[in-house]
Structures are given as C-alpha cells and as structure tokens.
C-alpha cells in the first residue's frame, strides 16, 4: 500500500508543472530503500520512471537514469539500519551527486557533446544549474518523507492506523 503512495508521489511530482529537475523521484527511490523490502525498493523507482516515461517519452540515456535510480535505492537499503535525520540528509546529498555524475556522463556519451575531455567538462558545466534543483528537491522531499513517516508511525501506535504504516 505504501509503495503505491510512493509511486503516485513520484509520478505526480514528475508530471506536474515544476521547476526543471525539482521532483520527488530521487527522494522516493531512497525512501523506498529505507523503508520497503529490497524487492519493492528496487521496483518502486523503476515503476514510477516507466510510468512517467510513457507520458514524457523515452530517451537515449535511460539506462543511466534508471541505473542511478536503482543505485539510490541501494543507498537507502544500506542506510536503513542506521536511519536518522543525519543519515537521511547525507544520503539525499550523496544521491543527488550520484544522479548528477551518472546521468550527465550518459548525456556526454550521447551525440550532444564531443567525446573529448573538453566535451565532458562542458557537459557537466552545462548541467550545474539543474543540479541545484535536483539537490534542493531531493533533500527537501527526503527530509519531509522521513520526518512525516516517522511522525505518523509514532502517532498511530496502538491505533487501527498502525497497520497502514507497517511496511515490512
């Protein structure tokens, strides 16, 4: 049930009009790793990307985009036993950086840039403005998801809603 909520959040944030790269998708991938089973943690980000790419269109660098999403879910799985405010904050910063490095390397391999060191440098420099939005959105969504979920779990203990927040 909660996995469906994460997919809907990711789809909604990616398809709604927004500042470029300001979406919940990286936070959802990490959050899935933090709280869902390993199988669901890897399925949720791929499902939301496929669903949105059916609308937005598929592209040449999908393997890099999807691969980085899976790696971010793995970061969440690794952080799960140690999750706290600091690890979620650090994980969201690392996830944003990983996504930036991997997806822009894929963009450099495409025909958009010359396959030289200068072309690689230009690719990363041109992507810096988008990285700001990616970083801010990932940190914000990650912290809101983490704090909101932890708050809801604590508030629902001993109530009929407690089963709703039982993930594993």
Z-matrix of the N, CA and C atoms (Angstrom, degrees):
N
C 1 1.444
C 2 1.539 1 111.63
N 3 1.329 2 115.88 1 -46.84
C 4 1.461 3 119.25 2 -179.02
C 5 1.523 4 111.36 3 -68.60
N 6 1.334 5 116.92 4 -31.30
C 7 1.470 6 120.56 5 176.73
C 8 1.521 7 110.21 6 -61.33
N 9 1.329 8 117.06 7 -38.00
C 10 1.464 9 120.99 8 178.73
C 11 1.527 10 109.92 9 -65.26
N 12 1.331 11 117.09 10 -41.09
C 13 1.463 12 120.36 11 176.14
C 14 1.531 13 110.39 12 -58.19
N 15 1.333 14 117.50 13 -44.43
C 16 1.466 15 120.87 14 -179.43
C 17 1.525 16 111.42 15 -63.68
N 18 1.329 17 116.57 16 -40.76
C 19 1.466 18 120.35 17 178.48
C 20 1.533 19 109.73 18 -63.80
N 21 1.325 20 117.08 19 -44.71
C 22 1.465 21 120.68 20 179.39
C 23 1.525 22 110.74 21 -62.58
N 24 1.332 23 117.33 22 -43.54
C 25 1.468 24 120.94 23 177.72
C 26 1.528 25 110.36 24 -59.71
N 27 1.321 26 117.00 25 -47.07
C 28 1.459 27 120.55 26 -179.74
C 29 1.521 28 112.49 27 -63.07
N 30 1.329 29 116.17 28 -44.88
C 31 1.467 30 120.41 29 178.89
C 32 1.525 31 110.37 30 -62.63
N 33 1.324 32 115.51 31 -48.03
C 34 1.464 33 119.40 32 -179.20
C 35 1.508 34 112.54 33 -59.57
N 36 1.341 35 116.42 34 -43.33
C 37 1.466 36 118.70 35 -177.93
C 38 1.522 37 112.18 36 -71.23
N 39 1.317 38 116.62 37 -25.94
C 40 1.466 39 119.09 38 -179.48
C 41 1.530 40 111.72 39 -83.92
N 42 1.328 41 117.16 40 -33.40
C 43 1.468 42 119.96 41 -176.80
C 44 1.524 43 113.75 42 -90.51
N 45 1.324 44 117.48 43 -23.38
C 46 1.469 45 120.01 44 179.00
C 47 1.529 46 109.41 45 -69.90
N 48 1.309 47 115.48 46 152.62
C 49 1.466 48 119.02 47 175.79
C 50 1.522 49 108.49 48 -61.28
N 51 1.320 50 116.31 49 129.99
C 52 1.464 51 120.70 50 -175.99
C 53 1.522 52 110.24 51 -156.38
N 54 1.324 53 114.40 52 165.63
C 55 1.463 54 120.01 53 171.51
C 56 1.516 55 107.03 54 -60.45
N 57 1.337 56 119.74 55 138.48
C 58 1.463 57 119.99 56 -179.57
C 59 1.526 58 111.86 57 -51.71
N 60 1.317 59 114.73 58 132.33
C 61 1.464 60 124.69 59 177.86
C 62 1.523 61 113.61 60 70.45
N 63 1.312 62 120.28 61 8.90
C 64 1.463 63 121.68 62 177.93
C 65 1.523 64 107.87 63 -98.27
N 66 1.332 65 115.40 64 83.51
C 67 1.459 66 121.82 65 -178.93
C 68 1.522 67 109.76 66 -134.44
N 69 1.320 68 114.63 67 172.52
C 70 1.470 69 121.11 68 179.26
C 71 1.523 70 112.52 69 -93.45
N 72 1.324 71 119.09 70 2.38
C 73 1.463 72 119.43 71 -168.92
C 74 1.528 73 113.89 72 -61.54
N 75 1.315 74 119.10 73 -41.77
C 76 1.472 75 120.01 74 -179.42
C 77 1.528 76 110.22 75 -70.27
N 78 1.322 77 116.96 76 -38.95
C 79 1.468 78 120.50 77 177.42
C 80 1.522 79 110.31 78 -64.44
N 81 1.314 80 117.58 79 -40.42
C 82 1.465 81 121.16 80 178.17
C 83 1.529 82 109.81 81 -62.93
N 84 1.327 83 117.40 82 -42.54
C 85 1.470 84 120.06 83 178.92
C 86 1.530 85 110.98 84 -61.16
N 87 1.328 86 117.01 85 -45.18
C 88 1.461 87 119.72 86 179.93
C 89 1.525 88 110.80 87 -69.04
N 90 1.325 89 117.29 88 -42.33
C 91 1.459 90 121.57 89 179.87
C 92 1.525 91 110.65 90 -61.88
N 93 1.335 92 116.90 91 -39.20
C 94 1.469 93 120.65 92 176.95
C 95 1.526 94 109.93 93 -58.92
N 96 1.329 95 116.70 94 -42.70
C 97 1.463 96 119.97 95 176.89
C 98 1.517 97 112.84 96 -66.11
N 99 1.318 98 117.47 97 -35.17
C 100 1.466 99 121.29 98 -179.51
C 101 1.524 100 112.68 99 -68.56
N 102 1.339 101 117.52 100 -34.92
C 103 1.458 102 119.88 101 -168.39
C 104 1.519 103 116.55 102 -122.92
N 105 1.317 104 118.91 103 -21.76
C 106 1.460 105 120.09 104 -176.70
C 107 1.522 106 111.24 105 -97.03
N 108 1.320 107 115.79 106 168.59
C 109 1.467 108 120.68 107 175.52
C 110 1.529 109 108.37 108 -63.17
N 111 1.327 110 118.01 109 156.14
C 112 1.472 111 118.96 110 -179.90
C 113 1.530 112 113.24 111 -54.35
N 114 1.329 113 117.47 112 -40.47
C 115 1.467 114 119.92 113 -179.62
C 116 1.525 115 110.67 114 -63.07
N 117 1.329 116 117.33 115 -47.18
C 118 1.466 117 120.11 116 178.53
C 119 1.525 118 111.81 117 -68.59
N 120 1.321 119 116.78 118 -34.65
C 121 1.470 120 120.60 119 -179.96
C 122 1.520 121 110.93 120 -60.35
N 123 1.319 122 117.41 121 -32.42
C 124 1.461 123 120.88 122 179.50
C 125 1.527 124 112.03 123 -90.39
N 126 1.323 125 117.26 124 -23.25
C 127 1.459 126 121.22 125 -179.42
C 128 1.524 127 112.40 126 -80.33
N 129 1.330 128 117.16 127 -41.19
C 130 1.466 129 121.50 128 -174.81
C 131 1.535 130 112.84 129 -56.46
N 132 1.343 131 119.59 130 -52.38
C 133 1.477 132 117.31 131 -178.29
C 134 1.520 133 113.34 132 -65.12
N 135 1.328 134 117.59 133 -35.88
C 136 1.466 135 120.32 134 179.01
C 137 1.526 136 109.76 135 -67.62
N 138 1.337 137 116.70 136 -41.49
C 139 1.469 138 120.13 137 179.37
C 140 1.522 139 111.36 138 -62.37
N 141 1.326 140 116.80 139 -43.46
C 142 1.470 141 118.08 140 -179.14
C 143 1.523 142 111.14 141 -69.96
N 144 1.321 143 118.13 142 -33.72
C 145 1.469 144 119.87 143 177.68
C 146 1.528 145 111.39 144 -69.05
N 147 1.335 146 116.85 145 -42.74
C 148 1.468 147 119.64 146 178.42
C 149 1.523 148 109.84 147 -62.64
N 150 1.326 149 116.85 148 -45.81
C 151 1.468 150 120.76 149 -179.12
C 152 1.530 151 111.24 150 -59.18
N 153 1.325 152 117.08 151 -43.49
C 154 1.466 153 118.89 152 -178.71
C 155 1.524 154 112.24 153 -77.74
N 156 1.319 155 117.61 154 -33.04
C 157 1.465 156 119.21 155 177.52
C 158 1.528 157 112.31 156 -69.48
N 159 1.330 158 116.94 157 -23.73
C 160 1.468 159 119.30 158 173.06
C 161 1.524 160 110.59 159 -63.14
N 162 1.328 161 116.52 160 -30.57
C 163 1.470 162 121.82 161 179.42
C 164 1.531 163 110.77 162 -89.85
N 165 1.330 164 116.12 163 -47.66
C 166 1.468 165 121.06 164 -174.59
C 167 1.524 166 113.24 165 -80.23
N 168 1.318 167 116.35 166 -25.44
C 169 1.458 168 121.18 167 -178.85
C 170 1.523 169 111.56 168 108.63
N 171 1.293 170 115.07 169 147.28
C 172 1.462 171 121.65 170 178.24
C 173 1.520 172 108.80 171 -86.49
N 174 1.319 173 116.82 172 159.68
C 175 1.469 174 120.09 173 -174.42
C 176 1.530 175 110.49 174 -144.37
N 177 1.311 176 115.43 175 170.11
C 178 1.465 177 121.69 176 -175.15
C 179 1.526 178 114.01 177 -67.97
N 180 1.310 179 117.71 178 -22.93
C 181 1.473 180 120.13 179 -174.94
C 182 1.529 181 112.49 180 -102.98
N 183 1.330 182 117.23 181 20.22
C 184 1.466 183 120.73 182 -178.94
C 185 1.522 184 112.81 183 -58.21
N 186 1.306 185 117.44 184 -37.66
C 187 1.463 186 119.25 185 -178.50
C 188 1.535 187 110.25 186 -61.41
N 189 1.315 188 117.23 187 -35.66
C 190 1.465 189 120.92 188 178.80
C 191 1.536 190 110.64 189 -74.28
N 192 1.320 191 115.83 190 -40.56
C 193 1.464 192 120.24 191 179.31
C 194 1.529 193 110.31 192 -65.32
N 195 1.317 194 116.64 193 -52.31
C 196 1.462 195 120.29 194 -179.00
C 197 1.530 196 110.72 195 -65.20
N 198 1.317 197 116.47 196 -39.88
C 199 1.474 198 119.87 197 178.73
C 200 1.515 199 111.86 198 -61.48
N 201 1.333 200 116.99 199 -41.31
C 202 1.464 201 118.90 200 179.30
C 203 1.525 202 110.56 201 -69.44
N 204 1.325 203 118.00 202 -33.61
C 205 1.461 204 120.84 203 176.33
C 206 1.532 205 110.47 204 -63.34
N 207 1.313 206 116.44 205 -42.55
C 208 1.470 207 119.63 206 177.68
C 209 1.527 208 110.72 207 -65.11
N 210 1.315 209 117.03 208 -39.83
C 211 1.472 210 120.43 209 178.03
C 212 1.535 211 110.42 210 -63.19
N 213 1.313 212 117.18 211 -37.40
C 214 1.466 213 120.79 212 178.47
C 215 1.527 214 110.19 213 -66.83
N 216 1.327 215 117.31 214 -38.90
C 217 1.466 216 119.64 215 174.67
C 218 1.524 217 110.64 216 -62.14
N 219 1.334 218 116.52 217 -37.77
C 220 1.474 219 119.99 218 177.13
C 221 1.525 220 111.16 219 -65.46
N 222 1.325 221 116.87 220 -35.93
C 223 1.471 222 120.25 221 174.58
C 224 1.527 223 108.96 222 -60.19
N 225 1.324 224 116.82 223 -45.31
C 226 1.459 225 121.02 224 177.61
C 227 1.514 226 112.23 225 -60.40
N 228 1.333 227 117.18 226 -42.88
C 229 1.470 228 120.64 227 177.53
C 230 1.529 229 110.55 228 -61.55
N 231 1.316 230 116.55 229 -40.85
C 232 1.467 231 120.77 230 179.85
C 233 1.531 232 111.04 231 -67.13
N 234 1.330 233 116.70 232 -37.67
C 235 1.465 234 120.83 233 -179.48
C 236 1.534 235 113.25 234 -78.90
N 237 1.314 236 117.94 235 -18.19
C 238 1.471 237 121.71 236 -172.77
C 239 1.533 238 114.23 237 -49.51
N 240 1.336 239 119.47 238 -46.92
C 241 1.470 240 117.03 239 -178.97
C 242 1.530 241 113.28 240 -70.81
N 243 1.336 242 118.25 241 -14.32
C 244 1.469 243 122.36 242 -176.91
C 245 1.525 244 112.05 243 -115.35
N 246 1.331 245 117.52 244 18.22
C 247 1.469 246 118.55 245 -171.02
C 248 1.526 247 111.99 246 -67.26
N 249 1.307 248 113.46 247 130.86
C 250 1.461 249 124.21 248 172.50
C 251 1.526 250 105.63 249 -159.50
N 252 1.297 251 116.84 250 177.35
C 253 1.465 252 120.98 251 -176.43
C 254 1.529 253 111.34 252 -53.44
N 255 1.329 254 116.97 253 -45.59
C 256 1.466 255 121.27 254 -175.97
C 257 1.531 256 112.11 255 -66.56
N 258 1.344 257 117.37 256 -42.68
C 259 1.467 258 118.68 257 -178.93
C 260 1.526 259 111.07 258 -70.89
N 261 1.336 260 117.21 259 -33.84
C 262 1.465 261 119.70 260 176.74
C 263 1.526 262 110.08 261 -67.26
N 264 1.312 263 117.12 262 -43.31
C 265 1.466 264 120.79 263 176.47
C 266 1.538 265 110.55 264 -60.39
N 267 1.319 266 116.76 265 -51.06
C 268 1.470 267 120.51 266 179.22
C 269 1.517 268 112.42 267 -61.51
N 270 1.335 269 116.65 268 -41.96
C 271 1.465 270 120.63 269 178.79
C 272 1.509 271 112.32 270 -63.23
N 273 1.325 272 117.32 271 -36.64
C 274 1.470 273 119.79 272 179.79
C 275 1.534 274 111.14 273 -70.99
N 276 1.324 275 116.57 274 -35.82
C 277 1.479 276 119.72 275 176.76
C 278 1.528 277 109.85 276 -67.52
N 279 1.326 278 117.10 277 -45.77
C 280 1.469 279 121.12 278 178.80
C 281 1.529 280 110.36 279 -63.28
N 282 1.323 281 116.77 280 -40.99
C 283 1.470 282 120.51 281 179.34
C 284 1.528 283 111.35 282 -61.54
N 285 1.312 284 116.74 283 -41.99
C 286 1.472 285 120.34 284 178.01
C 287 1.519 286 111.08 285 -63.12
N 288 1.320 287 115.97 286 -43.76
C 289 1.469 288 120.29 287 178.55
C 290 1.516 289 112.04 288 -63.87
N 291 1.325 290 116.56 289 -42.91
C 292 1.465 291 121.00 290 178.64
C 293 1.527 292 110.56 291 -61.16
N 294 1.325 293 116.16 292 -46.27
C 295 1.459 294 120.55 293 179.49
C 296 1.532 295 110.51 294 -60.10
N 297 1.321 296 116.86 295 -43.92
C 298 1.467 297 122.25 296 178.84
C 299 1.532 298 110.99 297 -59.00
N 300 1.324 299 116.22 298 -50.85
C 301 1.468 300 120.59 299 -176.59
C 302 1.523 301 111.13 300 -64.64
N 303 1.321 302 117.22 301 -48.13
C 304 1.474 303 121.11 302 -174.44
C 305 1.525 304 111.49 303 -69.34
N 306 1.327 305 117.63 304 -49.36
C 307 1.471 306 119.02 305 -175.51
C 308 1.527 307 112.48 306 -69.73
N 309 1.307 308 117.23 307 -34.02
C 310 1.468 309 118.17 308 178.29
C 311 1.526 310 111.72 309 -75.69
N 312 1.312 311 117.58 310 -28.44
C 313 1.468 312 118.97 311 171.82
C 314 1.529 313 108.92 312 -63.23
N 315 1.339 314 116.11 313 -41.15
C 316 1.468 315 120.11 314 175.98
C 317 1.518 316 111.70 315 -62.31
N 318 1.325 317 117.03 316 -39.92
C 319 1.472 318 120.45 317 177.79
C 320 1.524 319 110.19 318 -63.67
N 321 1.334 320 116.89 319 -37.81
C 322 1.469 321 120.37 320 179.11
C 323 1.529 322 110.96 321 -65.27
N 324 1.338 323 116.52 322 -35.21
C 325 1.465 324 119.88 323 179.13
C 326 1.522 325 112.53 324 -71.22
N 327 1.331 326 116.69 325 -20.82
C 328 1.465 327 120.07 326 178.51
C 329 1.529 328 108.64 327 -73.84
N 330 1.320 329 117.32 328 175.66
C 331 1.472 330 119.89 329 -179.59
C 332 1.539 331 114.96 330 -72.45
N 333 1.317 332 118.99 331 1.76
C 334 1.460 333 121.10 332 -176.64
C 335 1.527 334 113.74 333 -68.78
N 336 1.317 335 117.31 334 -29.90
C 337 1.469 336 121.89 335 -173.59
C 338 1.530 337 109.82 336 -129.16
N 339 1.337 338 116.23 337 149.99
C 340 1.466 339 118.11 338 174.17
C 341 1.536 340 109.45 339 -65.85
N 342 1.287 341 116.49 340 143.34
C 343 1.467 342 121.43 341 -177.81
C 344 1.530 343 110.58 342 -85.50
N 345 1.324 344 112.88 343 63.66
C 346 1.467 345 121.90 344 178.40
C 347 1.530 346 107.43 345 -132.02
N 348 1.354 347 116.49 346 170.62
C 349 1.466 348 119.64 347 176.09
C 350 1.525 349 110.50 348 -61.45
N 351 1.326 350 116.20 349 -37.63
C 352 1.467 351 119.99 350 178.31
C 353 1.533 352 110.55 351 -65.29
N 354 1.318 353 117.05 352 -39.14
C 355 1.462 354 121.42 353 177.61
C 356 1.526 355 111.57 354 -65.36
N 357 1.332 356 116.66 355 -39.90
C 358 1.464 357 121.13 356 177.77
C 359 1.529 358 110.39 357 -64.30
N 360 1.323 359 115.39 358 -44.13
C 361 1.463 360 120.46 359 178.81
C 362 1.533 361 110.14 360 -62.19
N 363 1.322 362 116.51 361 -45.66
C 364 1.461 363 120.49 362 179.14
C 365 1.535 364 111.04 363 -60.31
N 366 1.316 365 116.51 364 -41.28
C 367 1.458 366 121.45 365 179.76
C 368 1.524 367 110.89 366 -58.09
N 369 1.338 368 116.25 367 -49.06
C 370 1.461 369 119.86 368 -179.56
C 371 1.533 370 111.91 369 -68.66
N 372 1.304 371 117.71 370 -37.92
C 373 1.474 372 120.24 371 178.81
C 374 1.528 373 110.17 372 -64.50
N 375 1.315 374 117.20 373 -42.59
C 376 1.466 375 120.90 374 -179.65
C 377 1.534 376 111.57 375 -65.34
N 378 1.319 377 117.31 376 -23.80
C 379 1.465 378 121.36 377 -176.78
C 380 1.530 379 113.66 378 -89.28
N 381 1.327 380 117.81 379 -10.89
C 382 1.478 381 120.80 380 -176.52
C 383 1.533 382 112.77 381 -55.53
N 384 1.338 383 120.25 382 -44.56
C 385 1.478 384 118.21 383 179.92
C 386 1.529 385 112.47 384 -59.25
N 387 1.330 386 117.48 385 -34.82
C 388 1.462 387 120.88 386 178.54
C 389 1.523 388 110.94 387 -72.35
N 390 1.334 389 117.32 388 -30.86
C 391 1.460 390 120.99 389 -179.95
C 392 1.526 391 111.02 390 -62.69
N 393 1.300 392 117.36 391 -37.28
C 394 1.473 393 119.88 392 179.46
C 395 1.521 394 110.43 393 -56.89
N 396 1.327 395 117.07 394 -47.88
C 397 1.468 396 121.14 395 179.40
C 398 1.523 397 111.25 396 -64.87
N 399 1.317 398 116.46 397 -40.99
C 400 1.465 399 120.49 398 178.65
C 401 1.523 400 110.46 399 -60.91
N 402 1.317 401 116.59 400 -46.68
C 403 1.460 402 121.32 401 -178.69
C 404 1.529 403 111.34 402 -63.81
N 405 1.303 404 117.10 403 -50.05
C 406 1.466 405 120.64 404 -178.04
C 407 1.525 406 110.84 405 -62.95
N 408 1.320 407 117.52 406 -45.33
C 409 1.472 408 119.70 407 -178.46
C 410 1.522 409 111.27 408 -66.91
N 411 1.318 410 117.69 409 -40.13
C 412 1.464 411 119.78 410 -178.97
C 413 1.522 412 111.01 411 -66.66
N 414 1.311 413 117.07 412 -44.38
C 415 1.468 414 120.28 413 178.10
C 416 1.530 415 109.96 414 -63.28
N 417 1.320 416 117.36 415 -48.10
C 418 1.470 417 120.87 416 -177.40
C 419 1.530 418 111.28 417 -62.45
N 420 1.324 419 117.13 418 -52.09
C 421 1.462 420 119.98 419 -179.26
C 422 1.534 421 111.04 420 -63.33
N 423 1.321 422 117.80 421 -39.83
C 424 1.469 423 120.37 422 -179.58
C 425 1.523 424 111.27 423 -61.77
N 426 1.326 425 116.20 424 -46.63
C 427 1.461 426 119.53 425 -178.04
C 428 1.530 427 111.36 426 -68.89
N 429 1.317 428 117.29 427 -37.91
C 430 1.468 429 120.14 428 177.99
C 431 1.530 430 110.24 429 -67.14
N 432 1.328 431 117.34 430 -44.13
C 433 1.463 432 119.94 431 178.09
C 434 1.523 433 111.00 432 -61.75
N 435 1.322 434 116.47 433 -47.34
C 436 1.464 435 120.66 434 -179.18
C 437 1.531 436 111.05 435 -62.24
N 438 1.315 437 117.06 436 -53.52
C 439 1.468 438 120.64 437 -177.72
C 440 1.532 439 110.93 438 -64.13
N 441 1.318 440 116.68 439 -42.07
C 442 1.464 441 120.20 440 179.73
C 443 1.512 442 112.75 441 -64.13
N 444 1.327 443 115.62 442 -43.29
C 445 1.467 444 118.86 443 179.69
C 446 1.527 445 111.09 444 -66.67
N 447 1.316 446 117.01 445 -46.98
C 448 1.467 447 120.27 446 -179.85
C 449 1.530 448 110.93 447 -61.79
N 450 1.324 449 117.87 448 -39.60
C 451 1.450 450 122.02 449 177.87
C 452 1.528 451 110.17 450 -63.73
N 453 1.342 452 116.53 451 -45.87
C 454 1.465 453 120.76 452 -178.63
C 455 1.531 454 111.33 453 -63.90
N 456 1.314 455 117.56 454 -39.45
C 457 1.466 456 120.92 455 178.22
C 458 1.529 457 109.88 456 -62.19
N 459 1.317 458 116.55 457 -47.20
C 460 1.475 459 120.32 458 -179.68
C 461 1.525 460 111.54 459 -63.53
N 462 1.328 461 116.88 460 -42.16
C 463 1.466 462 120.87 461 -178.27
C 464 1.518 463 112.44 462 -70.09
N 465 1.337 464 117.81 463 -26.17
C 466 1.463 465 120.37 464 -175.58
C 467 1.529 466 113.14 465 -93.43
N 468 1.314 467 118.57 466 -6.17
C 469 1.471 468 120.25 467 -179.16
C 470 1.517 469 110.30 468 -55.56
N 471 1.333 470 114.52 469 132.18
C 472 1.452 471 120.40 470 179.25
C 473 1.515 472 114.19 471 79.07
N 474 1.324 473 117.80 472 7.12
C 475 1.467 474 120.83 473 178.62
C 476 1.527 475 109.48 474 -115.43
N 477 1.305 476 115.47 475 172.45
C 478 1.469 477 120.55 476 178.36
C 479 1.528 478 111.55 477 -65.99
N 480 1.323 479 117.13 478 -22.64
C 481 1.473 480 120.75 479 179.93
C 482 1.526 481 112.77 480 -75.47
N 483 1.305 482 118.42 481 -14.43
C 484 1.468 483 121.30 482 -176.24
C 485 1.525 484 111.67 483 -56.21
N 486 1.330 485 117.05 484 -36.25
C 487 1.472 486 119.34 485 179.86
C 488 1.524 487 112.16 486 -64.74
N 489 1.326 488 116.53 487 -31.49
C 490 1.461 489 121.10 488 179.42
C 491 1.528 490 111.33 489 -60.85
N 492 1.331 491 117.19 490 -34.50
C 493 1.461 492 121.47 491 -176.73
C 494 1.516 493 113.27 492 -94.90
N 495 1.318 494 117.29 493 3.48
C 496 1.463 495 121.20 494 176.67
C 497 1.527 496 107.33 495 -82.71
N 498 1.336 497 117.54 496 111.22
C 499 1.463 498 121.04 497 -171.90
C 500 1.524 499 114.73 498 -98.93
N 501 1.305 500 117.78 499 -37.09
C 502 1.471 501 118.22 500 -172.78
C 503 1.493 502 112.14 501 -106.62
